[in-house]
């Protein structure tokens, strides 16, 4: 444990860049931990800091247009973000974008030209959605989904849409496909890879989820590249607004796959995020994985720099695995506390078993750990036939798992993954033996 109170006592000004979930929680935790200096929260969104999981689900499907009050997603307590309350605890909110950093002088430059000196800087910028440099991606009716305003714009578009094309079969893409289906909008999903949710599901579960979507009427095309988004040639009554031009990535003579077009009124590009903050360009403090930090969330290149949330790439020097960057609700929630504690001189190693969830087509899917397609998979139950689990096993140890409609088992699965204890594979596959027993 590191209690560097002398250094913490000298801090006069902490600047947090990024006013989303992770950045907002850092501010709240600093206040609750009794930080005596001033805090500045910089971010160009006008809304109070909020949680994002609902943006691809409830915010799209609610009968009435959602609001922060009707579907509360603001970081609780909401009263914390009232201007008078912020003043009382020496927190300043600046609704601007950070554009440059002078590491030598510790000065942050904002879009207005304002210079903001600091003692410590926390990067909480998350990721910027990629558009893939697809020709036509800037057309009206083509959406990215990251913010509350993005969600509201997509929601309004879907209510007038006769067809939605989604580029990308990751979590966001497939959640929006599920939401659009609930609204009665025909959906086509276009994916360059050979699986849906390939980053977080083992192949057997990708196949199950794909079959679920197709059974509900979602057209899913795998192994295709989107070459352009073009205006539809004929604009008669009932005609689509756009065509998405697609090309198979690998020629398949057996299926005689050729280039094809998808007609759509609304298009969502959901192919992941870039986590290299633009304002750090040229400083050497960020890379393609985001901002490198050690186990206390501190940069190894600048002792005054911390990162939190999606942008934080936690190095794993002990295992030589490189590092881990988590785009999850829980990581934003818990890593924010670790950063705040480090800033007030109570630094502890931050270790978090990855966990995420997604709700699609009436199914709750929870993923613990990091499934690898090369791992052996042990099934408990049959996908599509009630609650089930797919457990990724390496060297007789459970390293990850997927739970479908079995959320009560999560804490026991987390214990199995965290302990790395060898298990009997026969007992693991026998659903009569509970995960609680195996984790004991």
C-alpha positions in Angstrom: 0.0 0.0 0.0 1.2 3.5 -0.9 0.1 6.4 1.3 2.0 9.3 -0.2 0.2 12.0 1.8 3.0 14.6 1.5 2.7 14.6 -2.3 -1.1 14.6 -2.1 -1.2 17.5 0.4 0.8 19.6 -2.1 -1.8 19.2 -4.9 -3.7 22.4 -5.6 -5.4 21.7 -8.9 -6.6 18.5 -10.5 -7.9 18.7 -14.1 -10.1 15.9 -15.5 -10.4 15.8 -19.2 -13.6 14.0 -20.3 -17.0 14.5 -18.6 -18.5 11.1 -19.1 -19.0 8.2 -16.7 -15.4 7.7 -15.7 -14.4 11.4 -15.5 -17.5 12.3 -13.5 -17.0 9.5 -11.0 -13.3 10.6 -10.5 -14.6 14.1 -9.5 -17.3 12.7 -7.2 -14.8 10.4 -5.5 -12.2 13.2 -5.0 -14.9 15.2 -3.3 -16.0 12.4 -1.1 -12.4 11.5 -0.1 -11.9 15.1 1.1 -9.6 16.4 -1.6 -8.7 19.9 -0.4 -7.7 21.5 -3.7 -9.6 22.6 -6.7 -11.0 20.4 -9.4 -11.8 21.3 -13.0 -13.8 19.0 -15.2 -13.4 19.6 -19.0 -15.7 18.2 -21.6 -17.7 19.5 -24.5 -21.0 17.7 -23.7 -23.6 20.0 -22.0 -25.3 17.2 -20.1 -24.2 16.2 -16.6 -21.9 13.1 -16.6 -24.0 10.0 -17.3 -23.9 6.2 -17.8 -24.0 5.0 -21.4 -25.4 1.4 -21.5 -29.0 2.5 -22.1 -28.2 4.5 -25.2 -28.4 1.5 -27.5 -31.4 -0.1 -25.7 -34.0 1.7 -23.6 -33.3 5.1 -25.0 -34.1 3.8 -28.5 -37.2 1.8 -27.6 -39.0 3.8 -25.0 -42.5 4.8 -26.0 -42.0 8.5 -25.0 -38.9 10.4 -26.0 -36.5 9.8 -23.1 -35.1 12.4 -20.8 -32.6 12.4 -18.0 -35.5 12.5 -15.6 -37.7 9.9 -17.3 -34.9 7.4 -17.8 -32.3 8.5 -15.3 -28.8 7.8 -16.3 -27.0 10.8 -14.7 -24.4 9.8 -12.2 -26.0 9.7 -8.9 -26.6 11.8 -6.9 -27.9 14.0 -9.7 -28.0 17.0 -7.3 -24.2 16.8 -7.2 -24.0 18.4 -10.7 -26.1 21.4 -9.9 -23.9 24.6 -10.5 -24.3 25.8 -6.9 -23.4 22.4 -5.5 -20.3 22.2 -7.6 -19.2 25.7 -6.4 -19.6 24.6 -2.8 -17.1 21.7 -3.3 -14.6 23.8 -5.4 -15.5 22.0 -8.7 -15.5 23.9 -11.9 -17.1 22.5 -15.1 -15.8 23.8 -18.4 -17.9 23.0 -21.5 -15.1 22.9 -24.0 -12.8 20.6 -25.9 -9.1 20.1 -24.9 -7.0 20.6 -28.0 -3.3 20.6 -26.8 -1.1 19.8 -23.9 2.3 21.3 -22.9 3.8 18.5 -20.7 6.8 20.5 -19.7 4.7 23.4 -18.3 1.7 21.3 -17.3 -0.7 23.5 -19.2 -3.8 22.3 -21.1 -5.1 24.4 -24.0 -8.8 24.5 -24.7 -10.5 25.1 -28.0 -11.2 28.8 -27.1 -7.5 29.3 -26.5 -7.8 29.3 -22.7 -4.7 28.0 -21.0 -5.4 25.8 -18.0 -2.4 25.0 -15.6 -2.7 22.0 -13.4 -0.8 19.9 -10.9 -2.3 16.5 -11.9 -4.2 15.6 -15.1 -6.7 12.7 -15.5 -7.5 11.6 -19.0 -11.1 10.2 -19.1 -11.9 10.9 -22.8 -13.2 7.4 -23.6 -13.1 6.7 -27.3 -14.2 8.4 -30.5 -16.4 6.3 -32.8 -14.8 5.3 -36.0 -16.5 5.9 -39.4 -14.1 3.7 -41.2 -13.4 6.4 -43.7 -16.3 5.0 -45.7 -17.1 7.3 -48.7 -20.5 8.8 -47.9 -20.2 8.3 -44.1 -20.9 12.0 -43.6 -24.3 12.0 -45.3 -27.5 12.9 -43.4 -29.0 9.7 -42.1 -25.7 8.1 -41.3 -25.2 7.8 -37.6 -22.5 7.1 -35.0 -23.5 6.2 -31.5 -21.5 7.4 -28.5 -23.4 10.2 -26.8 -26.9 10.9 -25.5 -27.5 13.3 -28.4 -26.4 10.6 -30.8 -28.9 8.2 -29.3 -31.8 10.7 -29.5 -30.9 11.4 -33.2 -30.9 7.7 -34.0 -34.1 7.2 -32.1 -35.9 9.8 -34.1 -34.6 8.4 -37.3 -35.7 4.9 -36.6 -39.3 6.0 -36.0 -39.4 7.2 -39.6 -37.2 4.5 -41.1 -38.2 1.8 -43.5 -34.9 0.1 -43.3 -31.7 0.2 -41.1 -28.3 -0.9 -42.2 -25.7 -1.5 -39.4 -22.0 -1.6 -40.3 -20.4 -3.7 -37.6 -21.6 -6.7 -35.6 -20.1 -5.8 -32.2 -22.0 -5.2 -29.0 -23.4 -1.8 -30.1 -24.3 -2.9 -33.6 -26.2 -6.0 -32.4 -27.9 -4.2 -29.5 -29.2 -1.6 -31.9 -30.3 -4.4 -34.3 -32.3 -5.9 -31.4 -33.8 -2.5 -30.5 -34.7 -1.7 -34.1 -36.4 -5.1 -34.5 -38.5 -4.3 -31.4 -39.6 -1.1 -33.2 -40.5 -3.0 -36.3 -37.7 -1.7 -38.5 -36.2 -4.1 -41.0 -32.5 -4.6 -40.2 -29.4 -5.6 -42.1 -26.0 -6.1 -40.3 -22.8 -5.9 -42.3 -19.7 -7.4 -40.7 -16.1 -7.7 -42.1 -15.3 -10.6 -39.8 -16.6 -14.1 -39.7 -18.5 -13.8 -36.4 -20.8 -11.5 -34.4 -19.5 -10.2 -31.1 -16.1 -11.8 -32.0 -14.2 -9.8 -29.4 -16.2 -11.0 -26.4 -17.9 -14.3 -27.3 -16.4 -17.8 -28.1 -17.3 -19.1 -31.5 -20.1 -21.4 -30.2 -21.9 -18.5 -28.6 -21.4 -16.2 -31.6 -23.1 -18.9 -33.7 -26.0 -19.1 -31.3 -26.5 -15.3 -31.2 -26.3 -15.1 -35.0 -29.0 -17.8 -35.3 -31.2 -15.9 -32.8 -31.0 -12.7 -34.8 -31.5 -14.4 -38.2 -34.5 -16.3 -36.7 -36.1 -13.0 -35.8 -35.6 -11.6 -39.3 -32.3 -9.7 -39.1 -30.3 -10.1 -42.2 -26.6 -10.6 -41.2 -23.9 -10.6 -43.9 -20.5 -11.7 -42.6 -17.1 -11.3 -44.4 -18.1 -8.2 -46.3 -16.5 -4.8 -46.8 -18.6 -1.6 -47.1 -17.2 0.3 -50.0 -19.5 3.3 -50.1 -22.8 4.8 -49.0 -24.5 6.3 -52.0 -27.8 8.2 -52.7 -30.4 5.9 -54.1 -30.8 6.4 -57.8 -34.6 6.5 -57.9 -36.4 8.6 -55.2 -40.0 7.5 -55.8 -42.6 7.0 -53.1 -41.5 4.1 -50.9 -38.0 4.0 -52.2 -35.0 3.8 -49.9 -32.9 6.9 -49.3 -29.5 5.2 -49.6 -27.7 2.2 -51.0 -24.8 0.6 -49.1 -22.4 -0.9 -51.6 -20.9 -4.1 -50.3 -18.2 -6.4 -51.5 -17.3 -9.9 -50.1 -13.8 -9.8 -48.7 -13.0 -13.4 -49.9 -14.2 -14.7 -53.2 -16.4 -17.8 -52.4 -16.9 -19.7 -55.7 -19.1 -22.3 -54.0 -21.6 -19.6 -53.0 -20.9 -17.4 -56.0 -20.8 -14.4 -53.8 -20.7 -11.1 -55.7 -20.8 -7.4 -54.8 -24.2 -6.4 -53.7 -26.2 -3.3 -52.5 -28.3 -2.9 -49.4 -31.1 -0.3 -49.5 -31.7 1.6 -46.3 -33.1 4.9 -45.0 -31.0 4.9 -41.9 -27.4 3.7 -41.4 -25.4 3.2 -38.2 -21.6 2.7 -38.3 -20.6 0.7 -35.3 -17.1 -0.5 -35.9 -15.4 0.4 -32.6 -13.6 3.5 -31.2 -10.3 5.2 -31.4 -8.8 5.8 -28.0 -5.8 8.0 -28.8 -6.8 11.4 -27.4 -6.2 14.1 -30.0 -5.1 16.7 -27.5 -2.2 14.4 -26.5 -0.9 14.2 -30.1 2.9 14.8 -30.3 3.4 14.4 -26.5 4.4 10.8 -26.6 1.9 10.1 -23.8 -0.6 8.1 -25.8 -0.6 5.4 -28.5 -2.9 3.3 -30.5 -4.1 1.4 -27.4 -5.0 4.7 -25.5 -3.0 6.0 -22.6 -0.5 3.5 -21.0 -0.8 3.4 -17.2 0.6 1.2 -14.5 -1.3 -0.8 -11.9 -2.1 2.4 -10.0 -3.5 4.1 -13.2 -0.5 6.4 -13.4 1.5 7.0 -16.6 5.0 5.5 -16.6 6.1 8.5 -18.7 4.7 11.3 -16.6 4.1 11.0 -12.9 1.5 13.7 -12.9 -0.7 11.9 -15.5 -3.5 9.4 -14.9 -6.0 7.7 -17.2 -9.4 6.1 -16.4 -12.1 4.2 -18.3 -12.1 3.2 -21.9 -8.9 5.2 -22.7 -6.8 3.6 -19.9 -4.4 0.9 -21.1 -3.2 -0.9 -18.0 0.2 -2.4 -18.6 0.8 -6.0 -17.4 4.6 -6.2 -17.0 4.5 -9.2 -14.7 2.8 -11.6 -17.1 4.3 -10.0 -20.3 0.8 -10.0 -21.9 1.1 -6.3 -22.9 -1.8 -4.7 -21.3 -5.6 -4.5 -20.9 -8.0 -1.8 -22.0 -11.6 -2.3 -20.9 -14.6 -0.7 -22.5 -17.1 -1.6 -19.8 -19.5 0.0 -17.3 -17.8 -1.6 -14.3 -14.3 -0.6 -15.3 -15.4 3.1 -15.6 -17.1 2.8 -12.3 -14.4 1.1 -10.3 -11.3 2.4 -11.9 -12.5 6.0 -11.2 -12.3 5.2 -7.5 -8.8 3.8 -7.8 -7.6 7.0 -9.6 -9.2 9.3 -7.0 -7.6 7.2 -4.2 -4.2 7.5 -5.9 -4.6 11.3 -6.2 -5.2 11.6 -2.4 -2.2 9.5 -1.5 -3.9 6.1 -1.1 -2.7 4.3 -4.2 -3.5 0.6 -4.5 -3.0 -1.8 -7.4 -6.1 -1.7 -9.6 -7.1 -5.2 -10.6 -10.5 -5.8 -12.2 -11.8 -9.1 -13.6 -13.4 -8.0 -16.9 -17.2 -8.1 -16.9 -19.7 -6.8 -19.4 -23.3 -7.5 -20.3 -25.6 -7.1 -23.3 -29.3 -7.4 -23.6 -30.5 -8.6 -27.0 -33.8 -10.2 -28.2 -35.0 -10.7 -24.7 -31.7 -12.5 -23.6 -29.3 -11.2 -21.0 -25.8 -12.2 -21.9 -23.0 -11.6 -19.4 -19.3 -12.1 -20.1 -16.7 -12.6 -17.4 -13.0 -12.6 -18.3 -11.6 -12.5 -21.9 -12.7 -15.5 -24.0 -10.1 -16.6 -26.5 -11.3 -18.5 -29.6 -8.4 -20.9 -29.1 -9.6 -21.9 -25.6 -11.5 -25.2 -25.0 -15.2 -24.4 -24.3 -17.2 -26.4 -21.8 -21.0 -26.0 -22.2 -23.4 -26.1 -19.3 -26.8 -26.4 -20.9 -27.7 -25.9 -24.5 -27.6 -22.4 -26.1 -31.2 -21.5 -27.1 -32.8 -23.9 -24.6 -33.1 -21.8 -21.5 -30.3 -20.6 -19.2 -26.9 -21.8 -20.2 -23.2 -21.1 -19.8 -20.1 -21.5 -22.0 -16.9 -21.6 -20.0 -13.5 -21.0 -21.6 -10.9 -23.4 -20.2 -7.1 -23.2 -20.5 -4.8 -25.6 -18.7 -7.8 -27.0 -16.7 -8.5 -23.5 -15.4 -11.6 -21.4 -16.2 -10.3 -18.2 -17.7 -13.6 -16.7 -19.0 -17.2 -17.5 -19.3 -20.5 -16.5 -21.0 -23.8 -16.7 -19.1 -27.1 -16.5 -20.9 -30.1 -15.7 -18.8 -28.1 -17.0 -15.8 -27.0 -13.8 -14.1 -27.2 -15.2 -10.6 -24.2 -17.4 -11.4 -21.9 -14.4 -12.2 -20.3 -14.0 -8.8 -19.4 -17.6 -8.7 -18.0 -17.5 -12.2 -16.0 -14.5 -11.3 -14.5 -16.4 -8.3 -13.5 -19.3 -10.6 -11.8 -16.9 -13.1 -10.1 -14.8 -10.4 -8.8 -17.8 -8.4 -7.3 -19.6 -11.5 -7.8 -22.9 -9.6 -7.7 -26.1 -11.7 -11.2 -27.7 -12.0 -12.5 -31.1 -12.9 -13.8 -30.7 -16.4 -16.4 -33.5 -16.0 -17.9 -31.7 -13.0 -17.6 -28.4 -14.8 -19.7 -29.8 -17.7 -22.3 -31.3 -15.4 -24.9 -28.6 -14.7 -26.1 -30.6 -11.6 -22.8 -29.4 -10.0 -23.3 -25.7 -9.3 -20.7 -23.1 -10.1 -21.0 -22.2 -6.4 -19.7 -25.6 -5.5 -16.9 -25.4 -8.0 -15.9 -22.0 -6.8 -15.8 -22.9 -3.1 
